[in-house]
Amino acid sequence: MTVKTIETSPIAGQKPGTSGLRKKTRVFMEPHFLENYTQSIFDGIGGVVGKTLVIGGDGRFFNDTAIGIILRMAAAGGAARCIVGQGGLLSTPAASHLIRKRGADGGLILSASHNPGGIDEDFGLKYNGPNGGPATESVTEKIYACTRNVTSYQILEAENVDLDRIGTQSLGEMTIEIIDPVTDYAELMGTLFDFNAISALFQGGFRVAFDAMHAITGPYAREILERRLGAPAGTVMNGTPLPDFGGRHPDPNPVWAKALMDIMHSDDAPDFGAASDGDGDRNMIVGRNCYVSPSDSLAIFADLAHLAAGYAGGLAGVARSMPTSAAADRVAMAKGFAHFETPTGWKFFGNLLDDGQVTLCGEESAGTGSSHVREKDGLWAVLLWLNILAVTGKSVTELMRDHWTRYGRNYYSRHDYEAVDSAVADDLMQALRARLGDLPGTSVAGLTVSGADEFSYLDPVDGSTSSGQGIRLYFDGGGRAVFRLSGTGTVGATLRVYLEQLETDAGALDHHPQEALASIIAAADTIAEISTRTGRTAPDVIT
């Protein structure tokens, strides 16, 4: 086996976003593209000599081939050991846990999360640090700098590793350890939740429908829900990971998980429904005829997580991304623990978690998690819900009604305008930004703007500042609209508009969110000139 040095040159478009680099699969398959980016990761973290790395992905098309290339490059770079999920599979939260449990120096996770998979769809690669969380902005900036200056990469000339054979094998001087991707994670969940109480729930006839969306969570959910907790076979739907997710869009929301929504709103609906996404870090929660928004789910956890064994000692605090509704803040203020508002991107929770200032974190984009790992965790959220349901003996609908009665309801929705021409989207945001100082006091769609700004975050742990994190409009009466351009798409730009209205009138808690938010929606469209500038008369996705 010999190490080859391949001459190359920088490739445009390799700037990592909040969750690494995402492109069309065919782009990653182009000559030198994956290799350039992998070498830039290695160089950006100071090399891999003597290091231990965790490697795995969600099983989407090109996953196993890419892992083979990364392993041969790690061996060429002098890595001591790579820990790889069998078949190249690891959910994102399982990878985070494995990095932490094994004291690894970091990990490479191959996924485009909730984006579709296949040769004509999306692929992604991100680096997670030694704490198990996404690379910090300072690290991603170093990686990006390396992508702009890379002139060569090293790769070992060798046969590909057998990713299906559990055990250790060698690749040059590097040891490769192939492990069962589920066991360590399942054992961690057993320390956090009362499996006996949840098992008793199932034994009493409680029915669950879990849609794994032919993505990575399938094997994890089958092991935990069906084997360890005793849920009936078939509880986990679409449980076999497929390279193209069965042609589906593995995003757990009411639009892309419509089949599950139909089941949960049928005459014979199960008691509880849930779904997870491509790499297992997101979740959707549905009761019988009751959809739970991610913002409300985080608020329920802030209020009732202490009912699960792993959180019986109480919470240090809760953090939410800025676009997420303030529902969790209201719980924290009532209960007297800390609450934080951060930019979008799980990496911004890392410092707060590592410093012990928060226990729970959540984003409106269907991501919730806790201090057990440094990623959002879809199946963890499902298990916490089941634990709360088992202890309280209440239904999802009853829990939500109780919560809104005590704390008020933050009506909430997100409107996504996908694949907008990037220049049009940038111009829209720039025009809105230029008007911020003039908007307060103006009346639009029957609402008065009480404030307008662009969110900037001062990290309370390391003192770093992150600016330009979303434009916020506030309205008299507790309303809010937030505008952001998302970095998770691969075509054009996605304009996301987040809409919120606080309601504390006990007689007005059962409206449909789109009805309750009608004035906010109209005001947001008018002020930002969305229809005029984009030509869109309605969003592509409403969640």
N, C-alpha and C positions, 0 to 999 in steps of 0.2 A: 504494500500500500504506500503510495506516495502522495505528498501534498502538492497540489498544483496551484500556482498563482496565475489568475486570469486577469488580464488587463481589461479595464472597462472605463466608462465615463459616466458622469452624473446623468440621471434620468429625471426629467421634470415631473412634478406632481407627486413627490414622495414626502410631503409634509404630513405628519401624523396629526389626527384630530383628537377629540376627547377620548376616543376609544381605539387608538392606533390608526393604522392606515387601511382604508377600504377602497377597493376599486373593483371593476368588473373582473371576473375570473380570468378571462382571456388576456387582460392586461398583466395580471400576475404571472401568467404563463409565458409572456413574451421573454425573449432572450435577455438575461442579466437582471430583469426587474426584481424578482424575489431575492436573488443573490445580492444585488446592490443594497437592498433595504436591510436584509439580514446582516450583512457586513457592517452597515451603518449602525444598526442596533448594537452589535458587539463593540464597535469602536466607541460609540456614544456612552457606553457604560464602563469604559476603561479596559476593554478586552475581556476574554473569558478564560484566560490561563488559570488552571487550577480550580475553576468554579464548578458549582453544581447547578444545573438548570432543570426546571420542570417544563415539559413540552406536551401539548395535546390540543385538540380542537373539537369542533362540533360535528365533524364527520361530513361536512359539505364537500362537494366536488373539488378535487385537487388537494384535499386535506392530507392524504397519505403520501402523495408525491412530494408535496411541499415539506412535510416532516422529514422525509428521506434526505432532501437537499439540506435542510437546516442541521440535521444530525451530522452530515459529512462536513459541513462548514464548522460546526462546533468542535468536531474532532480535529480539524485542521487548525483551529484557533487555540488548541491546547486545553479545552475544557476537561475536567476530571471525570465528571459523571453527568449523564442526562437521565432523568426519570420520566418515563413516557407511559401514558395510558394505553392499555391494550387496544390494538386496532387503531392507535393514534387518537383515541377518544378521551376527552376530559371535559366536563362542564366547566364553565368559567369559575363558579364558586368552589367546585372541587379542586380546581387547579390552585386557587388562592389558598385553600386550606392546606393543600399538599406542600406548597412553598413554605408556609408557616410551620407545619408539623415537622418537616424534614430539615428545616434550617437552610433551605436552598438560597442561592444568591439571586434568584429571580426566576422568571419563566417566560416562555413565548407561547401565546395563546392564539390559535388559528381560528378565526371566526369573523363573520360580519354580523354577528348578533341576530337581530330580528329581520335582517334583509333576506330576500329569497336566495336560494342556492342553485347551482348548476353551471354548466360551461358558459351559458350566456347570461348568467346572473352575477352574484356578488361574492367576493372573497375578502378576507381581511387578516391582518396580523398585528398583534400588539405585544408590547413588553410590559410585564408586571415586575415590580421591585421586590426586594427581600422581605418587605412587610406583607406581601401577597396582594398589594393593591396596584392599580394602574400607575404607570410611570408619572412622576410629577412633571409640571410644566418645565422645570429646569432641565430634567432629563430628556424630555421630548424635544426641547430646543437643541440640545447637544446632538441628538440623533438626526434631527433635520439638518443641522449644520454639516454633519458627516455625509448625508445624502447629496449635498451640493458640492462636495469635494472628493468623493470617492474616486479612486483611480484604478483600484484592483481589489479582488477578493480572493480568499484562499478556500480551497475545497479538497477534500480527500478523495482520491480515486479508489473507489471501493464499491462492492455490491450493496444494494439497499438492505437495511436491517429488516428482519422478520418481526413486524410490529404485533403479530398475533400470538407470539410465543412468550408467555409469562416467565420471568426469570431474568438472569443477567447474561449479557453477551458483550463482546468487545468490538470496538470499531477503531482500529489503530490503537492508540494508547488510552483511549477513552472507554469508560464502562457505561453501558446502557442497561438500565433496569426497566423492564416492562412490568407494569403492575396492573392489578385489577382496578379499573377507574372508579368503581362504586364503593368498595368496602370502607375505605377511610372516611369518606363523606357520610356514609350511613351510620357509622359508629359515632361520629360527631353529633349527628342529629339525635341519637339516643341519649346523649348527655344533656341536651337542651330541653327536651320535651318529655312529657309523661306518656310513654308509649302504652302503658297499661290502661290509662284513661281513654286514649284514642282507640285502642283495641276494643275496649268495652263499648264504645260508641258504635263501632262496626258490628259487634256481636248483637247489639240491640236493634239491628236492622237499618241503621243510618246508611244512606246511599250517597255515593260520590261519583261524579263523572270528571275525570282528569284527562284533558286533551294534551298529549305530549307533542302534537303537531309534526310527527315523524322527525323529531329533532332530538337533541342529546339527552333531554331529561327522561325519555322513555325508560331506559334501563334503571335509572335511579328511582323513579317513581314505582316501577314494578317491584323492585327489591324492597323498598321501604313500605309502600302502601299495601301491596298485595301479599308479600312474603312475611315481612316483620310485623305488620299491624293487622293482618288478617282480612283486609278488604277483599271482596269477591273478585275472582278472575274476571277480567274485562273492565274493571274499574278504570284502568289506564287505557285510553283510546289512542290509536295511532302511535303506539309505543316503540316502533322499530325505527331507529335513525336511518334516513335515506339521504343520498348525496344531493338530491334536489328537493328534499322535504316533501316528496310525493307530489311535486308541482305546486305546493301551497306556499303561501307567504307566512313564515313562522313568527308572526307578530301577535302576541296575545292581547287582542282588543276586540270589541264587539263587531268590528268590520271583518277582520281576517279570521276570527274564531266564531264565525256566524253559526256553524254547525252546532257548536257547544251552546251558544245563546239560544238556538231553537230548542235544544233539548231542555234547557233550564226554564224555558217559558212554555213548555208543553203541559198537557193535562196530567201526565205521569212523571213530572220532573223529579229528579233526585233532590236530596236535601242540600247538596253543596256541589258547586262546579268550580273548576279551576283549569288554567292552561299555563303553559310556559313557552318560552321562545327558543330560537335556534341554538343558543349556547347555554340556556338554562338559568340565566340571571334575571329574567323578568317574569312577571306573573299577572294573571287576571283572576279575580275572585268574583263569583256569582252565586247568589243564593237562589232559592226558588222564586222566580219572577222578581229578582232583586239584583241588579248590577251594582257592584261596589267600586267606586272610582279609586284609583291608586292613592289619591290624596286622603280620601276617607279611610282607606285601609291603614295608612300610616297613623292616622289619628286614633283609630281603634287600638292599634298596637301600643301607642303611647299611653293609652288609658288602661289597657288590660293585659299587657305583656307579663305583668307580675304573676299572672295565673299559671304561667309555664315555669317549670322547675329552674330552668337556666336563667330566669330573670326575676326570681322570687325576692331577691334582695333589693329590687327597685332599679330605677334608671338613673344614670348620671345626667343624661340629657338627650335631646332629640335634635337632629339636623335635617333640613329639607333643602332641596334646590330652590332657587328663587322663583321659578315659574310654578312650583307646586303650591297648592292652596295653603292658606294659613290655618287650616283646621287643626293640625298638630300643635301649632303655637298656642292655640286656645286651651288645649289640654295641659300643655306644659305650664302655662301661666296659672291655671287653676290648681295644679298639683304642686307647683313650686319647684320645678326643676328647669334646668337651662334649655334654651332653644336657640338654634342658629339657622341663618339663611345663607346659603352658599351658591356659587355659580353652578350651572349644569355641568355634569361630569363627575363620576364617582370619585375620581382622584382628589377632589376638593374635600371629601369627607375624611380622607386618610389621616391627616394631621390631628383632627379632632378625635378620631378613634384611638390613634396611637397615644395621644396625650391623656386619654381617659375622660375627656370632657363630655362625650356623648356615648350612648349605648345603641341607639336606633338611628337609622338614616333612611331617607326615602326621596324618590323623584317621581314626578307626575307621570313619567313615561313608563309606568308599570314596573318600577324597580324599588324594592325595599330590602333592607338588610340590617345586620347588627354587628356588634364587635366580635362575633365568632369568626368572621373572615373579613377581608378588605374589598369585597365585591358585593354587589347586590345579589340576591339569592332567591330564585323563584320557588323552589320546592320548600325551602325554609319557611317562606311566607305562608305557603299552603299548610304546612304542619303547625305553624303558630295559630293560624285560624282554627284548625281542627282541635288543637289543645284548648283554645278559648271556648269553642262550642261545646266541647266535652265537659268542661268544668262548670260553665254557666247553665247548661241544659237549654239554652235559648237557640232560636233559629237566627240565620243571618239577618232576616228582615227585622226581627225583634231587637237584635243588637244595634242595628243602624237606627231604628226608631228611638231607642233609649238614648243613644249617643246624641242624636240631633236635639232631642228634648233637653238634655243637660247642657250642651255646649253651643247650640245653634247649628245651622247647616250652611256650609260654604258651598253653594251651588257652583259647579265647576265644569269646564269643557275645554278641549283643545281642538282647534281647527287647523288642519294641515293643507297647505297648497303645495303640491309636489311638482318637481321637475319644472319649476319656474325658471325662465331664462336668467342666468346668473347676473347679468348686467341690469336687468329690470328689477330683480330682487334687491341688488345693492343700491340702486337709485331710490327705490321705495324707502329703504331704511335710512339712507342719507337725508332724504327730504324730511322724513319724520324727525330725525335727529336735529335738523336745523330749526324745527319749529318748537322744540321743547320749552324754551323760555316764554313763548307766546301763548301756550295752550291753557295754563291755569286760569280759571275764571270764565272760560268759554263754555257755551252750552251747545250740546250736540245730541240729537235723538232724545230730547227730554232730560238729558243728564248734564250736570255741571262738572267740568274737570277741576279737581281739587289739587292735583299735583302731577308733575311729569318729570322723569329723569331717566338716566341711563345707569344701570346697576354696576357698581364697582365694589369689589370685595377685598377687605383687609383681613388676611388670615390671622386669627388671634394667637396662633402658635408660633409661626415663624416670621410674622410681620410682612410677608409678601403681599403685593397688590395685584389683583386681576381686574382689568378695566374692560369696558365694552361688552358687558355680559348680558345685555338685553335692555330694551326700552320699555319703561313702565308708565302707564297712565292710571291715575287714581280718580275715582268719581265720588262725589258726595253720596252718602248712604252706604258706604262699604263695598263699592264696586272697584274692579281692577281689570285692566287689559295689559298683556305683556306681548311684545313682538321680538322674535329671534329668528335668525337663519340657522338651520340645523346643519351639523357637520356629519350626519350619519348616512346621507344619501350618496349615490355615485353618479347621478345624472342631474345637471343643472343645480338649482338650489331649492331647498324646502323652506318655505316661510311658515313658521308656526306662530299661531296667535292663541294665547292662553287667556281664558275669560273666567271671571270670578265675581260672585255676589254673595255677601253674607246675609243670611236671613235668621232672625231670632224670634219671629212671631210663630208661636207653637201651632197656629192654624194655617201656616203657609209653608209647611215642610215637605209636602208631597207633590209639588209641581214637577213636571218634566224639566230637566236642566235647560234644554234649549228654549223652553218657554220662559223660565225664570231669568234667563240671560239675554232675552231678546233685545232689550235696550242697550246692553253692553255690546252685543254683537253688532248692532247697527252703528253705534258710536265708533267702534273700532274700525269698521269698514270705511266709514266716512272720513275719519281723521287720517287714516293711513292711505286712503285712496286705493284700497286693494283692488276693487273691481275695475276701476278706471285704468290703473297701471298694469295689471296682470291680464285683464280680459276675462278673468274667472268670475262667474256669477255665483259660485258656491265652492267651498273647500272640497278637496278630493277625499279627505278622511275626517270624520268627526268622532272624537272619543270623549 
